[in-house]
Amino acid sequence: MQKIIACIDGSAMAQSVCDAAIWASRKLEKTVLFLHTIEKEQQHGADDLSGAIGLGASAALLEEMAALDQKRAELALQLGKNMLSAAAERAGEYGVSAVEQKQRHGDLLESLTDLEEEARLVVLGRSGEGHQGSFSALGSHVEQLIRQLHTPLLIVPKHFSTPKNFMLAYDGRDTADKAVQRIIRSDLLKGLPCHLVTVRNKVDDQMGRFERTKALLESEGFVVTARYLEGDIYDSLLGYKQQHDIDLMLIGAFAHSKIRQFFLGSNTLRMIESATKPMIVLR
């Protein structure tokens, strides 16, 4: 797992994705793989209208429409290559020399699944091409990625700036402890002040686990601000995040009951929907 995979498209968030990947690459000293996926669109050429020949359609016109579809595909391919080249050039300007470019046809999820063995971190925009003004159009796409991939996802908004602190939403469960171990083993967040935040729940010995986690992070050199909150999970986390001007948030992906494990945790999805700062989502 040696690469930072950055998903580049034609959306307004492409530069933010690029900059976040550059930041992660420099912190982790890993290769950046800029990935552009050309997803199949509905075509409007001869295949769609072949049944109309019996209604007097012109074969020459159908051929011309098919040629336009071919030209559109060629332009999409070239546009993708241009975006990848621009991303690689920007990475070079910031001192990242280990850069790869890859362009693929098909579904983004399939592409990332195929490449996951190479991935240390996947970076993508909060909204994709064509959905800049509507998260709901992308929500199911992000949920699919989180459900299928085991690699951490760094989800970025329209503008990315180097984080000066981070917040870990800790719930006291084993999955949260695994997230803490990932933070300790990685250099990505080393040197950044940590806000360790938990909201009261029904986990046994939650307070004790919370205090032990704080001590563990401090023993590893993190400067930790710990807060134990009560109330609605989403409102409490969002309020703390806004009040303390958090630059980067880490959160777990799923609810924990056997019935709800097939769905993205509602609090996680709500945090992504409202995010104006980067988030790392952990399975």
C-alpha positions as CSV (number, residue, x, y, z in Angstrom):
1,M,0.0,0.0,0.0
2,Q,2.3,2.7,-1.3
3,K,0.2,5.2,-3.2
4,I,-2.1,8.1,-2.7
5,I,-4.9,7.7,-5.3
6,A,-6.4,11.0,-6.3
7,C,-9.7,10.9,-8.3
8,I,-9.5,13.7,-10.8
9,D,-12.5,14.8,-12.9
10,G,-13.9,18.0,-14.5
11,S,-15.6,19.2,-11.4
12,A,-14.8,22.4,-9.4
13,M,-13.2,20.2,-6.7
14,A,-10.5,18.7,-8.9
15,Q,-7.9,21.2,-7.8
16,S,-8.9,20.6,-4.2
17,V,-8.4,16.9,-4.7
18,C,-5.1,17.5,-6.3
19,D,-3.8,19.7,-3.5
20,A,-5.0,17.3,-0.8
21,A,-3.2,14.4,-2.5
22,I,0.0,16.5,-2.7
23,W,-0.3,17.3,1.0
24,A,-0.8,13.6,1.9
25,S,2.1,12.5,-0.5
26,R,4.5,14.9,1.1
27,K,3.5,13.9,4.7
28,L,3.7,10.2,3.9
29,E,6.4,10.3,1.3
30,K,4.3,8.2,-1.0
31,T,3.7,8.2,-4.7
32,V,0.6,10.1,-6.0
33,L,-1.5,8.2,-8.6
34,F,-3.8,10.6,-10.4
35,L,-6.8,8.6,-11.6
36,H,-9.3,9.8,-14.2
37,T,-12.2,7.5,-15.0
38,I,-14.3,8.0,-18.1
39,E,-17.7,6.7,-17.2
40,K,-20.0,5.5,-20.0
41,E,-22.7,8.0,-20.9
42,Q,-25.9,7.5,-22.8
43,Q,-25.1,7.7,-26.5
44,H,-27.3,9.1,-29.2
45,G,-26.0,7.6,-32.3
46,A,-27.0,4.9,-34.7
47,D,-27.4,2.2,-32.0
48,D,-30.2,4.2,-30.5
49,L,-32.1,4.9,-33.7
50,S,-31.5,1.8,-35.8
51,G,-35.1,0.8,-35.4
52,A,-36.2,4.0,-37.0
53,I,-34.8,3.1,-40.4
54,G,-38.1,1.6,-41.3
55,L,-39.7,5.0,-40.5
56,G,-37.7,6.8,-43.2
57,A,-34.6,7.7,-41.3
58,S,-31.6,8.5,-43.3
59,A,-28.7,6.0,-43.1
60,A,-26.3,8.8,-43.8
61,L,-27.7,10.9,-40.9
62,L,-27.4,7.9,-38.5
63,E,-23.8,7.5,-39.6
64,E,-23.1,11.1,-38.9
65,M,-24.6,10.9,-35.4
66,A,-22.4,7.8,-34.7
67,A,-19.4,9.8,-35.9
68,L,-20.3,12.6,-33.5
69,D,-20.5,10.1,-30.6
70,Q,-17.0,8.8,-31.6
71,K,-15.7,12.4,-31.7
72,R,-17.2,13.1,-28.2
73,A,-15.5,10.0,-26.8
74,E,-12.2,11.1,-28.3
75,L,-12.5,14.6,-26.8
76,A,-13.4,13.1,-23.4
77,L,-10.2,11.0,-23.6
78,Q,-8.1,14.0,-24.5
79,L,-9.6,16.2,-21.9
80,G,-8.9,13.5,-19.2
81,K,-5.3,13.3,-20.4
82,N,-5.0,17.1,-20.1
83,M,-6.4,17.1,-16.6
84,L,-4.0,14.4,-15.5
85,S,-1.1,16.2,-17.0
86,A,-2.1,19.5,-15.2
87,A,-2.4,17.6,-11.9
88,A,1.0,16.0,-12.3
89,E,2.6,19.4,-13.2
90,R,1.0,21.0,-10.1
91,A,2.4,18.2,-8.0
92,G,5.9,18.7,-9.4
93,E,5.6,22.4,-8.6
94,Y,5.2,21.5,-4.9
95,G,8.1,19.1,-4.9
96,V,6.3,15.8,-5.5
97,S,8.4,13.9,-8.0
98,A,6.8,10.4,-7.5
99,V,3.8,10.8,-9.7
100,E,1.8,8.4,-11.9
101,Q,-1.2,9.0,-14.2
102,K,-3.8,6.5,-15.1
103,Q,-6.9,6.9,-17.3
104,R,-9.6,4.2,-17.4
105,H,-13.0,3.6,-18.9
106,G,-15.8,2.4,-16.7
107,D,-17.1,2.9,-13.3
108,L,-15.1,4.7,-10.6
109,L,-15.9,2.1,-8.0
110,E,-14.6,-0.7,-10.2
111,S,-11.5,1.2,-11.0
112,L,-10.7,1.9,-7.3
113,T,-11.5,-1.7,-6.4
114,D,-9.0,-2.9,-9.0
115,L,-6.4,-0.5,-7.7
116,E,-7.0,-0.9,-3.9
117,E,-4.1,-3.2,-3.3
118,E,-1.8,-0.3,-4.3
119,A,-3.7,2.3,-2.2
120,R,-2.6,3.9,1.1
121,L,-5.3,6.6,0.9
122,V,-8.0,7.5,-1.6
123,V,-8.7,11.2,-2.2
124,L,-12.0,12.4,-3.8
125,G,-14.2,15.4,-4.0
126,R,-17.3,15.8,-1.9
127,S,-19.2,16.3,-5.2
128,G,-18.3,15.0,-8.6
129,E,-18.5,16.4,-12.1
130,G,-22.0,17.6,-12.9
131,H,-23.1,17.6,-9.2
132,Q,-21.2,20.6,-7.8
133,G,-24.4,22.1,-6.3
134,S,-26.0,19.0,-5.0
135,F,-24.5,16.5,-2.6
136,S,-27.5,14.2,-2.8
137,A,-26.5,13.4,-6.4
138,L,-23.2,12.0,-5.2
139,G,-24.3,10.6,-1.8
140,S,-25.0,7.1,-3.0
141,H,-21.7,7.1,-4.9
142,V,-19.7,8.0,-1.8
143,E,-21.6,5.4,0.2
144,Q,-20.8,2.7,-2.3
145,L,-17.1,3.6,-2.1
146,I,-17.1,3.5,1.7
147,R,-18.9,0.2,1.7
148,Q,-16.7,-1.5,-0.8
149,L,-13.2,-0.1,-0.1
150,H,-11.2,-0.8,3.0
151,T,-8.8,2.0,2.3
152,P,-9.3,5.3,4.2
153,L,-11.1,8.0,2.2
154,L,-10.1,11.6,2.3
155,I,-13.2,13.5,1.2
156,V,-12.5,17.2,0.3
157,P,-14.7,20.2,-0.3
158,K,-14.2,22.8,-3.0
159,H,-11.2,24.4,-1.3
160,F,-8.4,22.6,0.5
161,S,-5.8,24.2,2.8
162,T,-3.1,22.4,4.8
163,P,-4.7,21.3,8.1
164,K,-3.4,22.9,11.3
165,N,-5.4,20.5,13.6
166,F,-7.6,17.5,13.5
167,M,-10.6,16.0,15.4
168,L,-11.1,12.4,16.1
169,A,-14.8,11.4,16.7
170,Y,-14.2,8.5,19.2
171,D,-17.1,6.3,20.4
172,G,-15.3,3.8,22.5
173,R,-15.9,0.8,20.3
174,D,-13.2,-1.5,18.9
175,T,-13.4,0.1,15.5
176,A,-12.6,3.5,17.1
177,D,-9.6,1.9,18.8
178,K,-8.4,0.6,15.4
179,A,-8.7,4.1,14.0
180,V,-6.4,5.3,16.9
181,Q,-3.8,2.7,16.0
182,R,-3.9,3.9,12.4
183,I,-3.3,7.4,13.5
184,I,-0.4,6.4,15.6
185,R,1.2,4.2,12.9
186,S,0.9,6.9,10.2
187,D,2.9,10.1,9.7
188,L,-0.1,11.9,8.1
189,L,-1.3,13.6,11.2
190,K,2.0,13.7,13.2
191,G,2.7,17.2,14.6
192,L,-1.0,18.3,14.4
193,P,-2.9,19.2,17.6
194,C,-5.6,16.5,18.2
195,H,-9.1,17.1,19.4
196,L,-10.4,13.9,20.9
197,V,-14.1,14.1,21.2
198,T,-16.7,11.6,22.3
199,V,-20.4,11.8,22.9
200,R,-22.0,9.7,25.7
201,N,-23.4,6.4,24.5
202,K,-24.1,2.9,25.8
203,V,-20.6,1.4,25.3
204,D,-19.3,-0.2,28.5
205,D,-16.6,1.7,30.3
206,Q,-16.8,4.5,27.6
207,M,-15.2,7.1,29.9
208,G,-12.4,4.7,30.9
209,R,-11.6,3.9,27.3
210,F,-11.8,7.5,26.4
211,E,-9.2,8.5,29.1
212,R,-6.9,5.6,28.1
213,T,-7.0,6.7,24.5
214,K,-6.1,10.2,25.4
215,A,-3.1,9.0,27.4
216,L,-2.1,6.7,24.5
217,L,-2.1,9.5,22.0
218,E,-0.2,11.8,24.4
219,S,2.4,9.1,24.9
220,E,2.9,9.0,21.2
221,G,3.7,12.7,21.1
222,F,0.3,14.2,20.2
223,V,-0.9,17.3,22.0
224,V,-4.5,16.3,22.9
225,T,-7.5,18.3,23.8
226,A,-10.2,15.9,25.1
227,R,-13.9,16.6,25.4
228,Y,-16.6,14.3,26.7
229,L,-20.0,15.6,25.4
230,E,-23.6,14.7,25.9
231,G,-26.6,15.1,23.6
232,D,-27.4,14.3,20.0
233,I,-24.3,12.8,18.3
234,Y,-24.5,14.8,15.1
235,D,-25.3,18.1,16.7
236,S,-22.6,17.7,19.4
237,L,-19.9,16.8,16.9
238,L,-20.8,19.5,14.4
239,G,-21.1,22.1,17.2
240,Y,-17.7,21.3,18.6
241,K,-16.1,21.2,15.1
242,Q,-17.4,24.7,14.3
243,Q,-16.7,26.2,17.7
244,H,-13.0,25.0,17.7
245,D,-12.4,25.7,14.0
246,I,-11.4,22.1,13.2
247,D,-9.5,21.8,9.9
248,L,-9.7,18.0,9.4
249,M,-12.1,15.4,10.9
250,L,-11.8,11.7,11.3
251,I,-14.9,9.6,11.6
252,G,-16.0,5.9,11.4
253,A,-18.1,4.8,8.5
254,F,-20.9,2.6,9.7
255,A,-23.5,2.0,12.4
256,H,-22.6,-1.0,14.6
257,S,-25.8,-3.1,15.0
258,K,-26.1,-6.2,13.0
259,I,-29.3,-4.9,11.4
260,R,-27.8,-1.5,10.4
261,Q,-24.4,-2.7,9.3
262,F,-25.5,-2.8,5.7
263,F,-26.1,0.9,5.7
264,L,-23.8,3.9,6.0
265,G,-24.1,5.3,9.5
266,S,-26.6,8.1,9.5
267,N,-24.4,10.4,11.6
268,T,-21.4,9.8,9.2
269,L,-23.5,10.6,6.2
270,R,-24.9,13.8,7.8
271,M,-21.4,14.9,8.7
272,I,-20.2,14.4,5.1
273,E,-23.3,16.2,3.7
274,S,-22.5,19.3,5.9
275,A,-18.8,19.2,5.6
276,T,-17.0,22.4,4.6
277,K,-13.6,21.1,5.7
278,P,-11.9,17.8,4.7
279,M,-12.9,14.5,6.3
280,I,-11.2,11.1,6.6
281,V,-13.7,8.3,6.7
282,L,-12.5,5.0,8.1
283,R,-14.1,1.6,7.7
